[in-house]
Amino acid sequence: MMTAGEYLQMVARMHGLTYRAMARALKVNPSALRRWRRDLVAPNWRRVQAMTALWGGNPHVIFLGTVLARYRRQTGLSVQETRRLCTGRPSGLRRKTRRPRAVDRGQLRLPIGPA
């Protein structure tokens, strides 16, 4: 997941935009964009949609990342603990899959039943 600030920094690098030009494109004050970029304030849903409409990306992922970053900051949880709360399992660990039982191919399967 990516916060709005990380998204704005990535867009500025990829497209070679200044933050002033980005603020003009979004029709916001440059100081508001600066606060979003530093993750001091979270943009509202409509602004996140406007950002992704201009420069691409998934607004749901960006907004969720921004909300989780704010939650982490307020509660003092680590990134791993926050992910565990969202997914219900520790991050980085894969679910265990059952291995199929080994079949002894040397034995023949005989039908068992009334003859």
N, C-alpha and C positions, 0 to 999 in steps of 0.2 A: 504494500500500500504506500501511497505517496501523499504527502501533505500538500496543501495549496502553495506553500512557500517553496517546497522542493520542485513542484511543477513549474512555478514561475521562473525559478532559476534555470531549470532545464530548457524551457522555451526560449529564454533570453540567450542561452548558449547556442542552441540549435539554429535559431533564426537570426541571430546576430542583432537582436533588438536592444535598444536602451530601455530602461525602466520608464523613462518619460514617454517614449513612443508607445509602450505597452499600456500605460495609464491613459493616454489619449485614445487608443483603440477601444479600451474598456469604458471610456467616459467616466473615469474616476479621478480623484485628486492623487497626485504622485505620492503624497504622504500616506494615503490609505494603501496604495500598492506596496509601499515600503513596509508597512506594518504586516501586511499579508505575507510578504516575502520572508520576513523574520519570524513568522508564525506567532506574532504577538496577539493578533486578532484574526479571527476566521471570517472569510467572506461568506455571504449568504448563498443559498442554493441557486438563486437566479444569476448571481455573478459567476459562480462556478460553471454553470451552463453556458454563459456567455464566453468564458475563457476557452472552454473546450470546443465551442462552435467556431471560434477564431483559429485556434492553433491545434486542434485535435486532442484526442484522449477520451477517457471514460469519466464522465462527471461523477458517477456513483463511487468509483474507486477513490477519486481525489477527495470527495466530500467525506467519505468514511474515514480515510486516512487523517484528514484534518480534525474530525470529531474525536478520533481515538488519541491523537496527539494532545488535544486539549484535556481529555480525560486523564491521560497519563500525567500531564503536568499538574493537574489539580489533586490527584490521589497519590502521586509519588511512585506509581508502579513502573516496573521496567517494561520494555517492549515485549519481551517474552511472556511476562505475566499477563499483559493486556491481550496478546494473541491467544493465550490459553483460555482467557475468559470468553473470548469471542468464539473460538472453535470448540472448546470443551476438552481439548487435549494439548499436551505440551507442543510447542512449536519445534519444528525440525525433526520430529519423530514420525515415522511412517506407521500406518496401521499394519499390524501383523497379519499376514495372509497365511492361511493354512496350506501346508505343503501336501500335495496329494500322496496317498499311501503308495509305497513302492509295491508294484505287482511282480510276483515271482513268475516270470515267463517260462520257467522250466516246468511248471506244473500245468497239467491240463485241467480244465474245469469240466467236471462231469455233472450232468443233470441229476439232481437228487429228487426223488419223488416216487410215486407208485409205478411199478414196472409192468 
